[in-house]
Amino acid sequence: MDIQDILIKWLVDNGYEGLCYENCGCGVDALMPCDEAHVGCEPAHDASPKEIKELELEGADRYMVPGKKLTQIEKEKSDANRD
């Protein structure tokens, strides 16, 4: 087991889908194609089509967003608090 395996396990066990940093991101299925995690990398999740549109990332096939993906219940609570 190497550091990449340890990191993938931690990300998955804690509800994340990859890493992101500035204009860079990678999922656990292809983690660290750069062969190293930048010191600024954050745990992240795959952006939903709605998030991609809201962030004006049209044309992106995949985009990682910092933090965990909200569950449907968490989304509804968040939306209700905005109103």
C-alpha positions as a Markdown table, in Angstrom:
| # | Residue | x | y | z |
|---|---|---|---|---|
| 1 | Met | 0.0 | 0.0 | 0.0 |
| 2 | Asp | 1.4 | 3.4 | -1.0 |
| 3 | Ile | 0.5 | 7.0 | -0.1 |
| 4 | Gln | -1.9 | 7.1 | -3.1 |
| 5 | Asp | -3.8 | 4.0 | -1.9 |
| 6 | Ile | -4.0 | 5.5 | 1.7 |
| 7 | Leu | -5.3 | 8.8 | 0.3 |
| 8 | Ile | -7.9 | 7.1 | -1.9 |
| 9 | Lys | -9.1 | 5.0 | 1.1 |
| 10 | Trp | -9.4 | 8.1 | 3.3 |
| 11 | Leu | -11.2 | 10.1 | 0.7 |
| 12 | Val | -13.8 | 7.3 | 0.0 |
| 13 | Asp | -14.2 | 6.5 | 3.7 |
| 14 | Asn | -14.9 | 10.1 | 4.4 |
| 15 | Gly | -17.4 | 10.7 | 1.6 |
| 16 | Tyr | -15.2 | 12.5 | -1.0 |
| 17 | Glu | -14.8 | 11.7 | -4.6 |
| 18 | Gly | -11.4 | 13.2 | -5.4 |
| 19 | Leu | -9.1 | 16.2 | -4.9 |
| 20 | Cys | -9.1 | 19.8 | -6.3 |
| 21 | Tyr | -6.9 | 22.8 | -6.3 |
| 22 | Glu | -7.5 | 26.0 | -8.2 |
| 23 | Asn | -8.1 | 24.9 | -11.9 |
| 24 | Cys | -7.1 | 21.3 | -11.3 |
| 25 | Gly | -9.0 | 18.3 | -10.1 |
| 26 | Cys | -9.0 | 14.6 | -10.1 |
| 27 | Gly | -11.3 | 11.8 | -9.1 |
| 28 | Val | -10.3 | 8.8 | -7.0 |
| 29 | Asp | -10.6 | 6.7 | -10.2 |
| 30 | Ala | -7.5 | 8.6 | -11.6 |
| 31 | Leu | -6.0 | 10.3 | -8.6 |
| 32 | Met | -3.0 | 12.4 | -8.9 |
| 33 | Pro | -2.2 | 12.1 | -12.7 |
| 34 | Cys | 0.4 | 14.7 | -11.9 |
| 35 | Asp | 2.2 | 12.1 | -9.7 |
| 36 | Glu | 1.9 | 14.3 | -6.6 |
| 37 | Ala | -0.7 | 16.0 | -4.5 |
| 38 | His | -0.1 | 19.7 | -4.3 |
| 39 | Val | 0.0 | 21.1 | -0.8 |
| 40 | Gly | -3.1 | 23.1 | -1.6 |
| 41 | Cys | -5.2 | 20.2 | -2.8 |
| 42 | Glu | -8.6 | 19.8 | -1.0 |
| 43 | Pro | -10.9 | 16.9 | -0.7 |
| 44 | Ala | -13.6 | 17.3 | -3.3 |
| 45 | His | -16.7 | 15.9 | -5.1 |
| 46 | Asp | -17.8 | 15.6 | -8.7 |
| 47 | Ala | -19.8 | 18.7 | -9.6 |
| 48 | Ser | -23.3 | 18.0 | -10.6 |
| 49 | Pro | -24.6 | 19.4 | -14.0 |
| 50 | Lys | -26.4 | 22.1 | -11.9 |
| 51 | Glu | -23.2 | 23.1 | -10.2 |
| 52 | Ile | -21.3 | 23.1 | -13.5 |
| 53 | Lys | -23.9 | 25.5 | -14.9 |
| 54 | Glu | -24.0 | 27.7 | -11.7 |
| 55 | Leu | -20.2 | 27.9 | -11.7 |
| 56 | Glu | -20.3 | 28.7 | -15.5 |
| 57 | Leu | -18.1 | 25.7 | -16.4 |
| 58 | Glu | -20.0 | 24.9 | -19.5 |
| 59 | Gly | -18.1 | 22.5 | -21.7 |
| 60 | Ala | -16.4 | 20.7 | -18.8 |
| 61 | Asp | -16.9 | 16.9 | -18.9 |
| 62 | Arg | -16.0 | 16.7 | -15.2 |
| 63 | Tyr | -15.2 | 19.2 | -12.6 |
| 64 | Met | -14.2 | 18.7 | -8.9 |
| 65 | Val | -15.6 | 21.0 | -6.3 |
| 66 | Pro | -14.3 | 21.3 | -2.7 |
| 67 | Gly | -16.2 | 19.5 | 0.0 |
| 68 | Lys | -18.6 | 16.6 | 0.1 |
| 69 | Lys | -21.6 | 16.1 | -2.2 |
| 70 | Leu | -24.8 | 17.0 | -0.3 |
| 71 | Thr | -27.4 | 14.4 | 0.1 |
| 72 | Gln | -30.9 | 15.1 | -1.3 |
| 73 | Ile | -32.1 | 15.9 | 2.3 |
| 74 | Glu | -29.2 | 18.2 | 2.9 |
| 75 | Lys | -29.9 | 20.0 | -0.4 |
| 76 | Glu | -33.5 | 20.5 | 0.5 |
| 77 | Lys | -32.6 | 22.0 | 3.9 |
| 78 | Ser | -30.0 | 24.2 | 2.3 |
| 79 | Asp | -32.5 | 25.4 | -0.4 |
| 80 | Ala | -35.1 | 26.1 | 2.3 |
| 81 | Asn | -32.7 | 28.2 | 4.3 |
| 82 | Arg | -32.0 | 30.4 | 1.3 |
| 83 | Asp | -35.6 | 31.3 | 0.8 |
